[in-house]
Amino acid sequence: MPMPSEQEMRDAIAARDKSRDGDFFYGVITTGVFCQPSCSARRAKPENLRFFSSSEAAMLADFRPCKRCQPTGEGISGVERLVKVARYIEEHVDEKMTLSNLATIAELSPSRLQRLFKDAFGVSPKAYQDALRMRRFKQSLKEGSGVTDAIFSSGFGSISRVYGEATRNIGMSPKAYRAGGAGEIITYACRHTALGLMAMAATDKGVCFVQFGDDEESLITKLKEEFPRAGLSVSTALKTPELDAWMEALEQHIGQGAPRPDLPLDMRGTAFQMKVWQFLLSIREGDVLSYSELAVHIGKPKAVRAVASACAKNRIGVLIPCHRVLRGDGSLGGYRWGLERKRALLDMERERPRDSVQPVPHSKSGL
């Protein structure tokens, strides 16, 4: 981002304007110190000021950071500012807000807030508000509210906003989601694999659910929790040969070393989660990376916790290979289906040739 004009910078220093902190830095040649615009140190003569776009540039010019305003880091106060903004968004999620208003709350410039918020939380303030609104919207639908009432009570402001985002965020129309998937036909089946009992379910778009468990009843319960009013149909070879073929292909991949099956997926999540899951699909069998490395690869280097959370919320085990993500020290970290399964998957993949793709029967509808 370009620096403000010299006059704007001088005005900001004279006003000790906190909202311009981070937009530029200034050094004082008589002291060899550089500061942020809001620094409360004694004002220097105008002719002794030098301006820099970053703290690194100031230090390269042999200026040292001011001990009073600490221009090289945000410190705990910076974290508290961002948390304050996040809490404000949560408490006013249904209200219209601008980046400028949020920047005033944080005592930062709009561009500075945008940058720091995305670094800390992995999304912009606007995307964070939209995610909270979508969560409230989905909850309202599940509780039986009408679609239009749920849209406006969640703060979206227009029907088109939600319908335009529906496929990306909830994978079905709002009316179907309100009814807990009513009108949706989800076909499922259970099969014993090398990793234990596995349930797979699919909509007409593709696989939406792959879970492992100890018994069929608990697996079906999990499926019903996600789609409480959907029409659940047990797969039979006569009616849905594709799903049976998909399960067989995945079981052979897990337990017999067959190539990874190329199956259509019906992924449902936030924009950030989808970004994480899409990248996971690109990781080759036998390769692993850390949560922090994954955050860097998707352009969100400081969103490590959000990346770990997205991995934990993956509903499509193995096909979206969240098991290939480890802690920074190389330890296994977490896995929603148990560390023994994660270790077994990684051990099997290390022993096999590099990942290849196995074609599997597809129908036009995905089932």
Disulfide bonds with the S-S distance in Angstrom:
none
